[in-house]
Amino acid sequence: MVKNIFIMLVITSGILFAQNAQEIMQKNGCFSCHALSVKKNAPAFACIGKRNKKFKGAMAKDVIMNSIKHGSKGKYPRCNGKEMPSFPNLSQKELSTIADYILKHSFECHHKGNGMMRRGMGMMRGMGE
């Protein structure tokens, strides 16, 4: 019985976490340019997570939070130099929630070789901040 309650809490907290991040992202218009696992006008969140894990390691979360808070330009050359606006209005907790969500879904990036993780997209050029 205790084990079932624990499992239910873990499942529920994961669902609430995902909904909370998605609500923050929806409220701030993130999905107008990004999607979870496919490229739109900007890279897929899953691929952002995968790429930052690969090239930034333990700093991936901080790099993602910084990019959201301060914006970024030129980080993903295949996006034709589009600039992500800054979101200075987001709290550290909101930034952390979004970054955790992005990193959590990094396994859903299946764009290996179609433009998001190709040679030259990090291995040769690195990742700009």
C-alpha positions as protocol buffer text, in pm:
chain_id: "A"
residue {
  index: 1
  type: MET
  ca { x: 0 y: 0 z: 0 }
}
residue {
  index: 2
  type: VAL
  ca { x: 277 y: 247 z: 95 }
}
residue {
  index: 3
  type: LYS
  ca { x: 467 y: 156 z: -223 }
}
residue {
  index: 4
  type: ASN
  ca { x: 158 y: 232 z: -435 }
}
residue {
  index: 5
  type: ILE
  ca { x: 111 y: 570 z: -268 }
}
residue {
  index: 6
  type: PHE
  ca { x: 478 y: 654 z: -328 }
}
residue {
  index: 7
  type: ILE
  ca { x: 451 y: 558 z: -696 }
}
residue {
  index: 8
  type: MET
  ca { x: 134 y: 765 z: -731 }
}
residue {
  index: 9
  type: LEU
  ca { x: 310 y: 1066 z: -576 }
}
residue {
  index: 10
  type: VAL
  ca { x: 609 y: 1029 z: -808 }
}
residue {
  index: 11
  type: ILE
  ca { x: 385 y: 1001 z: -1115 }
}
residue {
  index: 12
  type: THR
  ca { x: 166 y: 1290 z: -1004 }
}
residue {
  index: 13
  type: SER
  ca { x: 460 y: 1517 z: -923 }
}
residue {
  index: 14
  type: GLY
  ca { x: 612 y: 1446 z: -1265 }
}
residue {
  index: 15
  type: ILE
  ca { x: 286 y: 1533 z: -1437 }
}
residue {
  index: 16
  type: LEU
  ca { x: 246 y: 1851 z: -1232 }
}
residue {
  index: 17
  type: PHE
  ca { x: 606 y: 1948 z: -1307 }
}
residue {
  index: 18
  type: ALA
  ca { x: 551 y: 1903 z: -1682 }
}
residue {
  index: 19
  type: GLN
  ca { x: 226 y: 2099 z: -1676 }
}
residue {
  index: 20
  type: ASN
  ca { x: 385 y: 2377 z: -1474 }
}
residue {
  index: 21
  type: ALA
  ca { x: 675 y: 2415 z: -1719 }
}
residue {
  index: 22
  type: GLN
  ca { x: 443 y: 2398 z: -2017 }
}
residue {
  index: 23
  type: GLU
  ca { x: 216 y: 2661 z: -1862 }
}
residue {
  index: 24
  type: ILE
  ca { x: 509 y: 2898 z: -1806 }
}
residue {
  index: 25
  type: MET
  ca { x: 632 y: 2837 z: -2161 }
}
residue {
  index: 26
  type: GLN
  ca { x: 283 y: 2883 z: -2309 }
}
residue {
  index: 27
  type: LYS
  ca { x: 229 y: 3205 z: -2112 }
}
residue {
  index: 28
  type: ASN
  ca { x: 558 y: 3347 z: -2244 }
}
residue {
  index: 29
  type: GLY
  ca { x: 505 y: 3248 z: -2608 }
}
residue {
  index: 30
  type: CYS
  ca { x: 786 y: 2991 z: -2625 }
}
residue {
  index: 31
  type: PHE
  ca { x: 578 y: 2756 z: -2841 }
}
residue {
  index: 32
  type: SER
  ca { x: 530 y: 3019 z: -3110 }
}
residue {
  index: 33
  type: CYS
  ca { x: 890 y: 2954 z: -3220 }
}
residue {
  index: 34
  type: HIS
  ca { x: 980 y: 2621 z: -3056 }
}
residue {
  index: 35
  type: ALA
  ca { x: 820 y: 2277 z: -3040 }
}
residue {
  index: 36
  type: LEU
  ca { x: 914 y: 1990 z: -2813 }
}
residue {
  index: 37
  type: SER
  ca { x: 1072 y: 1751 z: -3060 }
}
residue {
  index: 38
  type: VAL
  ca { x: 1060 y: 1909 z: -3407 }
}
residue {
  index: 39
  type: LYS
  ca { x: 1223 y: 2224 z: -3542 }
}
residue {
  index: 40
  type: LYS
  ca { x: 989 y: 2515 z: -3613 }
}
residue {
  index: 41
  type: ASN
  ca { x: 1130 y: 2866 z: -3651 }
}
residue {
  index: 42
  type: ALA
  ca { x: 1374 y: 2772 z: -3375 }
}
residue {
  index: 43
  type: PRO
  ca { x: 1534 y: 2447 z: -3257 }
}
residue {
  index: 44
  type: ALA
  ca { x: 1322 y: 2183 z: -3084 }
}
residue {
  index: 45
  type: PHE
  ca { x: 1342 y: 2200 z: -2705 }
}
residue {
  index: 46
  type: ALA
  ca { x: 1452 y: 1834 z: -2695 }
}
residue {
  index: 47
  type: CYS
  ca { x: 1745 y: 1911 z: -2926 }
}
residue {
  index: 48
  type: ILE
  ca { x: 1839 y: 2219 z: -2725 }
}
residue {
  index: 49
  type: GLY
  ca { x: 1856 y: 1995 z: -2419 }
}
residue {
  index: 50
  type: LYS
  ca { x: 2055 y: 1726 z: -2598 }
}
residue {
  index: 51
  type: ARG
  ca { x: 2301 y: 1972 z: -2749 }
}
residue {
  index: 52
  type: ASN
  ca { x: 2360 y: 2156 z: -2424 }
}
residue {
  index: 53
  type: LYS
  ca { x: 2413 y: 1829 z: -2236 }
}
residue {
  index: 54
  type: LYS
  ca { x: 2662 y: 1717 z: -2499 }
}
residue {
  index: 55
  type: PHE
  ca { x: 2867 y: 2037 z: -2519 }
}
residue {
  index: 56
  type: LYS
  ca { x: 2814 y: 2199 z: -2178 }
}
residue {
  index: 57
  type: GLY
  ca { x: 2785 y: 1892 z: -1953 }
}
residue {
  index: 58
  type: ALA
  ca { x: 2719 y: 1987 z: -1592 }
}
residue {
  index: 59
  type: MET
  ca { x: 2674 y: 2352 z: -1697 }
}
residue {
  index: 60
  type: ALA
  ca { x: 2388 y: 2271 z: -1938 }
}
residue {
  index: 61
  type: LYS
  ca { x: 2112 y: 2389 z: -1707 }
}
residue {
  index: 62
  type: ASP
  ca { x: 2287 y: 2719 z: -1628 }
}
residue {
  index: 63
  type: VAL
  ca { x: 2354 y: 2782 z: -1998 }
}
residue {
  index: 64
  type: ILE
  ca { x: 1989 y: 2720 z: -2088 }
}
residue {
  index: 65
  type: MET
  ca { x: 1866 y: 2943 z: -1804 }
}
residue {
  index: 66
  type: ASN
  ca { x: 2105 y: 3219 z: -1914 }
}
residue {
  index: 67
  type: SER
  ca { x: 1990 y: 3193 z: -2277 }
}
residue {
  index: 68
  type: ILE
  ca { x: 1627 y: 3223 z: -2171 }
}
residue {
  index: 69
  type: LYS
  ca { x: 1684 y: 3513 z: -1933 }
}
residue {
  index: 70
  type: HIS
  ca { x: 1920 y: 3712 z: -2157 }
}
residue {
  index: 71
  type: GLY
  ca { x: 1826 y: 3587 z: -2504 }
}
residue {
  index: 72
  type: SER
  ca { x: 2065 y: 3449 z: -2761 }
}
residue {
  index: 73
  type: LYS
  ca { x: 2175 y: 3503 z: -3117 }
}
residue {
  index: 74
  type: GLY
  ca { x: 2389 y: 3288 z: -3342 }
}
residue {
  index: 75
  type: LYS
  ca { x: 2389 y: 2989 z: -3109 }
}
residue {
  index: 76
  type: TYR
  ca { x: 2217 y: 2773 z: -3371 }
}
residue {
  index: 77
  type: PRO
  ca { x: 2356 y: 2873 z: -3712 }
}
residue {
  index: 78
  type: ARG
  ca { x: 2099 y: 2669 z: -3904 }
}
residue {
  index: 79
  type: CYS
  ca { x: 1831 y: 2903 z: -3773 }
}
residue {
  index: 80
  type: ASN
  ca { x: 1958 y: 3174 z: -4008 }
}
residue {
  index: 81
  type: GLY
  ca { x: 2085 y: 3401 z: -3733 }
}
residue {
  index: 82
  type: LYS
  ca { x: 1743 y: 3443 z: -3572 }
}
residue {
  index: 83
  type: GLU
  ca { x: 1757 y: 3600 z: -3232 }
}
residue {
  index: 84
  type: MET
  ca { x: 1580 y: 3467 z: -2926 }
}
residue {
  index: 85
  type: PRO
  ca { x: 1444 y: 3752 z: -2717 }
}
residue {
  index: 86
  type: SER
  ca { x: 1532 y: 3786 z: -2350 }
}
residue {
  index: 87
  type: PHE
  ca { x: 1285 y: 3700 z: -2075 }
}
residue {
  index: 88
  type: PRO
  ca { x: 1413 y: 3902 z: -1777 }
}
residue {
  index: 89
  type: ASN
  ca { x: 1067 y: 3888 z: -1618 }
}
residue {
  index: 90
  type: LEU
  ca { x: 1101 y: 3516 z: -1535 }
}
residue {
  index: 91
  type: SER
  ca { x: 1199 y: 3424 z: -1181 }
}
residue {
  index: 92
  type: GLN
  ca { x: 1491 y: 3192 z: -1106 }
}
residue {
  index: 93
  type: LYS
  ca { x: 1237 y: 2923 z: -1013 }
}
residue {
  index: 94
  type: GLU
  ca { x: 1058 y: 2962 z: -1347 }
}
residue {
  index: 95
  type: LEU
  ca { x: 1388 y: 2957 z: -1538 }
}
residue {
  index: 96
  type: SER
  ca { x: 1493 y: 2647 z: -1347 }
}
residue {
  index: 97
  type: THR
  ca { x: 1159 y: 2475 z: -1414 }
}
residue {
  index: 98
  type: ILE
  ca { x: 1183 y: 2544 z: -1789 }
}
residue {
  index: 99
  type: ALA
  ca { x: 1547 y: 2433 z: -1808 }
}
residue {
  index: 100
  type: ASP
  ca { x: 1470 y: 2111 z: -1619 }
}
residue {
  index: 101
  type: TYR
  ca { x: 1182 y: 2042 z: -1857 }
}
residue {
  index: 102
  type: ILE
  ca { x: 1402 y: 2100 z: -2163 }
}
residue {
  index: 103
  type: LEU
  ca { x: 1679 y: 1876 z: -2027 }
}
residue {
  index: 104
  type: LYS
  ca { x: 1432 y: 1610 z: -1917 }
}
residue {
  index: 105
  type: HIS
  ca { x: 1306 y: 1578 z: -2276 }
}
residue {
  index: 106
  type: SER
  ca { x: 1650 y: 1575 z: -2442 }
}
residue {
  index: 107
  type: PHE
  ca { x: 1618 y: 1202 z: -2514 }
}
residue {
  index: 108
  type: GLU
  ca { x: 1333 y: 1288 z: -2754 }
}
residue {
  index: 109
  type: CYS
  ca { x: 1570 y: 1463 z: -2995 }
}
residue {
  index: 110
  type: HIS
  ca { x: 1594 y: 1239 z: -3299 }
}
residue {
  index: 111
  type: HIS
  ca { x: 1749 y: 1498 z: -3531 }
}
residue {
  index: 112
  type: LYS
  ca { x: 2092 y: 1341 z: -3541 }
}
residue {
  index: 113
  type: GLY
  ca { x: 2207 y: 1425 z: -3890 }
}
residue {
  index: 114
  type: ASN
  ca { x: 1925 y: 1649 z: -4010 }
}
residue {
  index: 115
  type: GLY
  ca { x: 2063 y: 1984 z: -3913 }
}
residue {
  index: 116
  type: MET
  ca { x: 2048 y: 2013 z: -3535 }
}
residue {
  index: 117
  type: MET
  ca { x: 2343 y: 1795 z: -3434 }
}
residue {
  index: 118
  type: ARG
  ca { x: 2553 y: 1784 z: -3751 }
}
residue {
  index: 119
  type: ARG
  ca { x: 2924 y: 1831 z: -3765 }
}
residue {
  index: 120
  type: GLY
  ca { x: 2993 y: 2200 z: -3759 }
}
residue {
  index: 121
  type: MET
  ca { x: 2700 y: 2264 z: -3530 }
}
residue {
  index: 122
  type: GLY
  ca { x: 2911 y: 2240 z: -3222 }
}
residue {
  index: 123
  type: MET
  ca { x: 3202 y: 2010 z: -3282 }
}
residue {
  index: 124
  type: MET
  ca { x: 3380 y: 2256 z: -3508 }
}
residue {
  index: 125
  type: ARG
  ca { x: 3221 y: 2590 z: -3414 }
}
residue {
  index: 126
  type: GLY
  ca { x: 3136 y: 2529 z: -3051 }
}
residue {
  index: 127
  type: MET
  ca { x: 2837 y: 2685 z: -2887 }
}
residue {
  index: 128
  type: GLY
  ca { x: 2813 y: 3057 z: -2842 }
}
residue {
  index: 129
  type: GLU
  ca { x: 2662 y: 3187 z: -2525 }
}
